[in-house]
Amino acid sequence: MTESRAHVFISGDVQEVHFRDNTHETARAHDIEGWVRNLDDGRVEALFEGDREDVETMTEWCKRGPVKADVTDVEIEMGKPQGDLEDFEKH
């Protein structure tokens, strides 16, 4: 299994549309470790770590988001896994 890490910033109409809840559920279904949170500037920030294919699935999912979201941009910073995460948390 090849591990991967992605730090993601999602822009658009992404707060108050259950983006964090859906990200949390989707990440846990794919055995992803990390977290998701709202930012004061209206974006959502997430960190995904796990199997490369599962991390790619999550970054692609972020480009769509849940049904009520209107994603306009996704910034993805790929990096080496740190192994410092144990679960997927919603902040």
ROMARKE-597946 format. One line per field, with one value per residue (C-alpha): residue in one letter; x, y, z. Coordinates in nm, 2 decimals, decimal comma. Layout:
res (A_...)
xx (X_...)
yy (Y_...)
zz (Z_...)
END
This chain:
res (M_T_E_S_R_A_H_V_F_I_S_G_D_V_Q_E_V_H_F_R_D_N_T_H_E_T_A_R_A_H_D_I_E_G_W_V_R_N_L_D_D_G_R_V_E_A_L_F_E_G_D_R_E_D_V_E_T_M_T_E_W_C_K_R_G_P_V_K_A_D_V_T_D_V_E_I_E_M_G_K_P_Q_G_D_L_E_D_F_E_K_H)
xx (0,00_0,14_0,06_-0,02_-0,11_-0,31_-0,38_-0,69_-0,86_-1,21_-1,36_-1,72_-2,05_-1,91_-2,01_-2,36_-2,42_-2,30_-1,96_-1,78_-2,03_-2,02_-1,64_-1,62_-1,85_-1,67_-1,32_-1,42_-1,57_-1,23_-1,02_-0,87_-0,70_-0,70_-0,95_-1,18_-1,27_-1,44_-1,21_-1,31_-1,28_-1,56_-1,34_-1,32_-0,98_-0,91_-0,61_-0,62_-0,37_-0,40_-0,37_-0,29_-0,61_-0,83_-0,66_-0,72_-1,08_-1,12_-0,96_-1,18_-1,48_-1,39_-1,42_-1,79_-1,88_-2,23_-2,54_-2,60_-2,24_-2,11_-1,74_-1,55_-1,19_-0,99_-0,62_-0,44_-0,10_0,04_0,30_0,47_0,26_0,35_0,19_0,08_-0,30_-0,51_-0,87_-1,07_-1,20_-1,44_-1,36)
yy (0,00_0,34_0,61_0,97_1,30_1,59_1,93_2,07_2,41_2,42_2,75_2,84_2,80_2,53_2,63_2,56_2,29_1,99_1,99_1,89_1,62_1,46_1,49_1,31_1,03_0,98_0,99_0,73_0,51_0,51_0,46_0,80_0,97_1,35_1,63_1,88_2,23_2,56_2,86_3,22_3,33_3,09_2,81_2,45_2,31_1,94_1,71_1,35_1,08_0,71_0,49_0,69_0,58_0,67_1,01_1,08_0,97_1,23_1,51_1,44_1,42_1,77_1,91_1,82_1,81_1,74_1,81_2,16_2,28_2,49_2,43_2,70_2,60_2,33_2,39_2,07_2,05_1,70_1,58_1,29_1,11_1,20_0,91_1,14_1,10_0,82_0,89_1,14_1,43_1,71_2,04)
zz (0,00_-0,10_0,15_0,05_0,21_0,07_0,24_0,07_0,06_-0,09_-0,20_-0,30_-0,13_0,10_0,45_0,60_0,33_0,54_0,37_0,68_0,78_0,43_0,42_0,75_0,64_0,31_0,46_0,72_0,45_0,27_0,59_0,56_0,86_0,90_0,97_0,82_0,94_0,83_0,79_0,88_0,51_0,40_0,28_0,41_0,49_0,51_0,56_0,42_0,48_0,37_0,07_-0,24_-0,43_-0,13_-0,09_-0,46_-0,42_-0,14_-0,34_-0,64_-0,41_-0,27_-0,62_-0,61_-0,25_-0,11_-0,31_-0,18_-0,22_-0,51_-0,53_-0,73_-0,65_-0,48_-0,39_-0,32_-0,16_-0,18_0,07_0,23_0,50_0,85_1,02_1,31_1,26_1,41_1,29_1,08_1,29_1,22_1,38)
END
